[in-house]
């Protein structure tokens, strides 16, 4: 006999239904049974109307009840056992005694099963009316047995031995057509192996229970069936065949697919509701809804359009399940395929304009899709549904859902999708409300944060306490400065932060604030460590919680106190500076009368303070020749009109004793609020000595100009001076060689003296001409490459005989990496020859040393070439310290006078200095009297180009 409830069917149904949100009650409302959803601890989460009516509770009363609240007290202890049985996965079916809130009892059949998410599904049938229960059982039996069962028997070779009417109706074959033939006739080719498996099990005495498979009817249709096969034994127990029951489960399979589709829709709706809860903005929610409808709802595409300004226009806001290429084609009509009257009319636009859902279950035959018929035929979807989305009392957008198969959108699907659109409308309203709330909350937070920031950013102490002296609020600066913790401050009185001497009158000021409204005071704030800091405290009376309180700030005035001390000291120093400054500080009013003259000015002009104050400037410091006929007001007007013209204005003034002096005056005019001249500040500097010095400098400039003229004259006379001397030297040499005839010994001696004197005179003339050219700016140095080693060797070859003649050691240290120099080779050799010749000339014994090396005065880079450094040292007579400053001046000889021991013009070192300067180098001298001298020359390897 068929059971009133099939536990396996109900459990399978329960396993296929997913969690539904509180609003998803459509499925429960149509059930005649009481349906209850509970959590794992058996607390009610939801109940359908039938359950509420059965127990006599409202829905709000039912939710939250425990299972023990619904059974009679004697059966309460069986609840835990029932929960354990249900959670273990076993089918649970039990008759319980239940009670209503009015105390009445009734018997009910309870079937429970666990859901995949851990919740419990309970089906409750009232058994108080047995006739109704029997009717329900018959109703359920009718539903289960909608399709008649096919009952067939066969032998172990698969030959049909019996074929009932249900089999005829199900498969279309008569008994005469099937009996005696193989069962393979109704088995599809791809399932023949399945029959082999069944026969093998039968031979072993095994049953095949509820195998869901497919069989083929006479007309070729494939039918979904559930078959149960068991072995048939003879009287002796031998297996002689098999009996088979085949049940048409085509409708059940379709229902399962529908349930699966509805479950996916419920899951999608649940996901949408969760998205509404967690989404932070509209765009994010729309995109999530489209994704859920495709991923969880099983649709092929979903998109949301938003209403534009034109009546039927929609703007794409979110899409999923499509690469974005098809949605635009659904928003615009193909003019070539649509009549004029249908242009700009799409399915979404229809829903937008009508403000009602539009369902298209067959896109190829719906008249409204004629404009897209070609695109649909080549496309992916065959059905679509379009639901208006409301916002602010008007349709603001459309939710569009597409399916690959036709006839997908039935009442339940449409209801759930319309509920999803309604949830979106509710979410938009919530977003608007939440946005306003968040804006208000943000404003409050901003205001509070601003207040907190203002409090904490105050540079001083902030305090707020009531009339009893209890602290209500203070800032972190108060804690940091006082050194007390927040807990300690909360227990202290405001007067605890001051010394005993200050407490009395501070208490009076606090009373004054609470009585009169405000006050302020300066006092020393005493920290926890005893440090006392001067503060300026303010107090303002405010009312808080119906109590008068005091709020105020304390500003650290330590720096101000120090500044006041420094200001007083500065003012004292300023007055001393003004009084004793080495400048004349004079103040006089618009009438020309002196109002101040500092001590320096008094000493400078020879007046005392009593004698000068109140006197007119024209009658005191201005010379009589200047003051006569001078318009003072015009002078003041000129100063005001062009103050810069009177800065550093040098005037001739007169002292009390009549002495004329020159003073450089700086004048600044002070005006009153109406722009009238009040006073003029004049600061003067004695320029008398400078004026005299400038006069002397002018005389010197004229002398130097004359000297340059002389030098230029000598430079231009080089040819006239050198030619006679070169002739004397040349002809004397010819005579000494005997080319003009033989000479006796005395004649040779005399002519030799003549040539020596001429050469000496030529050297003197060359020095004079060189220094003259240099001073006249007519000497130019060449800039050509030459080998330093060769030039140094050439000079050494010249001076070597001089050193040997005086028995001096000529020590030479030349670095091997000198290379080439870009300079004037002749002038370089002239400088080196002069230095070595002087060293030999002034050294009687010992040695003369020459070192040459490369140095880097800057860090070595490509832009910093090496520098040549030459040192010429001797062990000669040396130079006195007082003579070193004039060593490089022209026409200066250290051993000049009647006792001079060495010849020369005193121009050699001066010429060396000038030549080295022209080549971009420098020369220095160091000496110790009686021990010797050292001359150091530094020259860049690349001499600068002369302008």
CORKAKA-V215850 format. One record per pair of residues at least 6 apart in sequence whose ideal C-beta (glycine too) atoms are under 6 Angstrom apart, sorted by the first residue. I is the first residue (numbers start at 1). J is the second residue. Records with the same first field share a line. If there is no record, write none. Layout:
BEGIN
I: J  J
END
This chain:
BEGIN
2: 141
4: 137
5: 111
7: 91  93
10: 111
11: 113
14: 113  115  121
16: 259  263
17: 263
18: 263  266  267
19: 117
20: 266
21: 270  273
24: 266  269
26: 415
28: 35  48
31: 48
33: 123  125
34: 50  51  54  124
35: 48
36: 44  47  51  122
37: 45  46  119
38: 44  45  120
39: 45  119
40: 118
42: 66  67  83
43: 66
44: 62  63  65
47: 62
52: 59  62
54: 126
55: 100
56: 100  101
67: 79
68: 76  79
70: 98
71: 96  98
72: 97  99
75: 97
85: 92
86: 92  112  114
92: 112
93: 111
94: 110
95: 109
96: 108  110
97: 105
98: 106  108
99: 105
106: 126  128
107: 127  128
108: 124  126  127
109: 125  127
110: 124
111: 123
112: 120  122
113: 121
115: 121
127: 133
147: 248
148: 166  169
149: 166  245  247
150: 166  167  170  246
151: 164  245
152: 163  167  244
153: 161  162  241  243
154: 160  161  183  242
155: 161  241
158: 182  183
159: 182
160: 178  179  181  183
163: 175  178  179
168: 174
170: 248
171: 186  217
172: 217  218  219
173: 218
186: 215  216
187: 195
188: 216
198: 208  229
201: 208
202: 231  242
205: 231
207: 230
208: 229
209: 228
210: 226  228
211: 227
212: 226
214: 222  224
215: 223  225
216: 222
217: 223
223: 250
224: 249  250  253
225: 246  248
226: 247  249
227: 244  246
228: 245
229: 242  244
230: 243
231: 239  242
232: 240  241  242  243
233: 239
234: 240
264: 296  297  298
265: 297  416
267: 296
268: 292  293  296  297
269: 416  420
271: 292  296
272: 289  292  420  423
275: 285  288
276: 423  427
279: 285
286: 304  317  318
287: 318
290: 302  318  319  320
291: 320
293: 299  302  401
294: 302  320  321
299: 401  403
300: 321  380  381  402  404
301: 321  322  402
302: 320  401
303: 319  327  400
304: 317  318  397  399
305: 314  316  348  397  398
306: 315  317  397
307: 396  397
308: 315
312: 344  349  353
314: 331  348
316: 327
319: 327
329: 375
333: 343  371
334: 371
337: 371
338: 371
347: 358  360  368  386
348: 386  398  400
350: 358
351: 358  386  388  398
352: 395  398
355: 388  395
357: 387  418
358: 386
359: 385  409
360: 366  384
361: 383  406  407  409
362: 406
363: 369  376  382
381: 402  404
382: 405  406
383: 403  406  408  409
384: 402
385: 401  409  417
386: 398  400
387: 399  417  418  421
388: 395  398
389: 396  397  399  421  424  425
390: 425
391: 428
399: 421
455: 462  475
456: 475  476
460: 553  554  555
461: 477  478  554
462: 475  553
463: 474
464: 472  473  551
465: 471  472  494  550
466: 547  549
467: 514  548
469: 493  494
471: 489  490
482: 527
483: 527  528  529
484: 528
495: 503
497: 525  526
498: 506  523  526
499: 526
502: 523
506: 523
509: 519  521
512: 519
513: 519  539  541  550
514: 541  548
517: 541
518: 540
519: 539
520: 538
521: 537
522: 536
524: 532  534
525: 533  535
526: 532
533: 558
534: 557  558  561
535: 554  556
536: 555  557
537: 554
538: 552  553
539: 550  552
540: 551
541: 548
542: 549  551
578: 585  598
579: 598  599
581: 600
583: 683  685
584: 601  604  684
585: 598  683
586: 597  601  682
587: 595  596  679  681
588: 594  617  680
589: 595  679
590: 677
592: 616  617  632
593: 614  616
594: 612  613  615
597: 612
605: 621  655  656
606: 655  656  657
607: 656
618: 627
621: 653
623: 654
636: 677
639: 646  667  669
640: 669
646: 667
647: 666
648: 664
649: 665
650: 662  664  687
651: 663
652: 660  662
653: 661  663
654: 660
661: 688
662: 687  688  691
663: 684
664: 685  687
665: 682  684
666: 683
667: 680  682
668: 681
669: 677  680
670: 678  679
672: 678
711: 772  775  776
712: 776
714: 772
715: 772  773  776  778
718: 769
721: 765
725: 758  761  762
728: 758
729: 755  758
732: 751  754  755
735: 751
736: 751
764: 905
767: 905  907
770: 911
771: 890  907  911
773: 779
774: 914
781: 824  827  918  919
782: 824
783: 943
785: 820  822
786: 825
787: 820
788: 818  821
789: 818
791: 825  829
792: 814
795: 829  832  833
799: 836
802: 840
803: 810  840
808: 843  848
809: 847
810: 848
811: 847  849
812: 850
813: 851
814: 852
815: 853
821: 941
822: 942
823: 919  943
827: 915
831: 912  915
834: 908  912
835: 872  935
836: 872
839: 848  872  874
840: 848
841: 902
842: 876  877
843: 874  875  876
846: 875
847: 875
848: 874
849: 873
850: 872
851: 871
852: 870
853: 869
854: 866
855: 867  869
856: 866
857: 867
858: 864
865: 941  942
866: 941
867: 938  940
868: 939  941
869: 938
870: 937
871: 936
872: 935
873: 934
874: 932  933
875: 932
876: 932
878: 927  928  929  930  931  932  933
879: 927  933
880: 929
883: 894
886: 892
887: 909  925
888: 909  910  913
890: 907  910
891: 906
892: 906
893: 906
895: 901
913: 923
916: 923
919: 939  943
920: 940  943  944
921: 938  939
922: 938
923: 937
924: 936
925: 935
926: 934
927: 933
END
